Amino acid sequence: MAHLAEVLSRTAARVPDRVALQFGSTATTYAELDGQVNQLARELAAHGLHKGDRLVLLSGNSDAFVVALYAGLRLGAVLVPVNPRSAPPEIDYFVSDSGAVMLLFGTEMLEPVRTWRCAAAPSTLIPSFALGAADGFDDILTAASRRSTEPLGVELHENDDALIIYTSGTTGRPKGALLDQHRVLWVGVNTALGLGLREGERMLHVAPLYHSATLNMLLIGGMMYGATHVILPSFDPAQVLATIERERISFFFGVPTMYTFMLRDPSVSTLDLSSLRVCMYGAAPMPATTARALMAALPNTAVIQACGQTEGGPGGMLLQHDEVLAKPSASGRRAIPNTEVRIVDPDGDDVAAGEVGEMIMRGETMMKGYWGKPEATAETVRDGWLHTGDLATIDDEGYITIVDRMKDMIITGGHNVYSAEVEKALAGHPAVGDVAVIGRPDDVYGERVVAVVTPREGTELTLDELVEFGATQLSAYKLPRELVIGQIPRNPSGKILKHTLRDQL
């Protein structure tokens, strides 16, 4: 198979004048995008970026994100796209853990990057360039615009490493799922087969581009089919709906929370949304009432659920439109093409219908492993099967429903939050004697982060104080939305009994 940057070149040769990116008032054709990627690749090479080097990409949704992504891939660098809402300590962790040699950041990240550089140890400081005008940093896009648009001719292969995408793991610190060119290309192929992508699809991207589903399934996958990628920098329900009408969007992906707010917007019943062919959702369960309301509001649109893991490429399973209609509470019924999904007991045998087991999967898109963590890799990938840590049931019709997470993951508004990471950050507050973090069901966000705190003797604590303290170390979506004061149940070895805690709340 080809490599990722070659796919872009081939599409540019096939449909050079088709719009590849639409961001605000700026439209970029495939031929222009291919040339801009070559220019930035040359500029990055001039600053010492080589094949195999890790390149951190810290940017919100923009056309510059796409140019930077493909420029790094064209050099054979390993891209490390990270959450643009990351706090300075998180930036430091991603840089040091990945062993990155360079960082590119969107201008909206100027202050966090500046703060990180002021506080970071000299050993973790790396050259950092802005994707635009940013005080105190070189604008690498302007510099690149003076370079040749001809390709550099770096020799690339499908087994070359391509991406490290960070996901939360059993230790509470993010782990980097390593994917090579082959695996990411197969994500695109499988997506096209499973979701029915078409030539010239018009995709709207408002979910974060750094996220594996948006990045690998839709952005990179869509490049294979000459899709026009319409990019919004952030989610606003009225703006999303207006963009669907104005740009004649045919394919939209969002987390359930987005659809909830879109359905509440008055314009959903007045705008012409007839161009929408597919509405895909994932990253969190969608309430059955929301799924039915979405189908009623868009009667000519296929509603499809995708459920999987970053470690899978992402890969996993799908719930097609008629299956969502029949069992909206299910997580999936059939594996994504070229993927196998099973629900197994601790011995690795398939569970009987109605029994709970772990979801495991295998296929072309499964990660090579966790970057720099062979023990965690060996624990997660066994005999070729990716052990997801998700507990699920399967019924006699093949519908699979995830019922719990072995890793105590909280999913709020489509974002994964690992409780141990939040607990570690909040435990440093001087008024916190003991702390546990759990998820509580939320009609809008799916789950909300709840901090249960036992205050130190003689102290008092408010939610605002706890959030202000946590914000110095954590992204905003990881911060608690609710504070409960009380005692935290633990077993004799000191482990928090979160099951008991959830029952108590």
VENRA-V809474 format. One record per helix or strand of 3 or more residues. SS is the DSSP state (H for helix, E for strand). FROM is the first residue (numbers start at 1). LEN is the number of residues. If there is no record, write none. Layout:
((SS:FROM:LEN) (SS:FROM:LEN))
This chain:
((H:4:11) (E:19:5) (E:26:4) (H:30:17) (E:54:5) (H:63:13) (E:78:5) (H:88:11) (E:102:4) (H:107:13) (H:122:3) (E:127:4) (H:140:5) (E:161:8) (E:174:7) (H:181:15) (E:202:4) (H:212:13) (E:228:4) (H:237:11) (E:251:4) (H:256:9) (H:266:4) (E:278:4) (H:288:10) (E:302:8) (H:310:3) (E:315:5) (H:321:6) (E:339:6) (E:356:8) (H:374:7) (E:385:10) (E:400:6) (E:409:4) (E:415:4) (H:419:8) (E:432:11) (E:446:10) (H:463:8) (H:476:3) (E:482:4) (H:498:7))
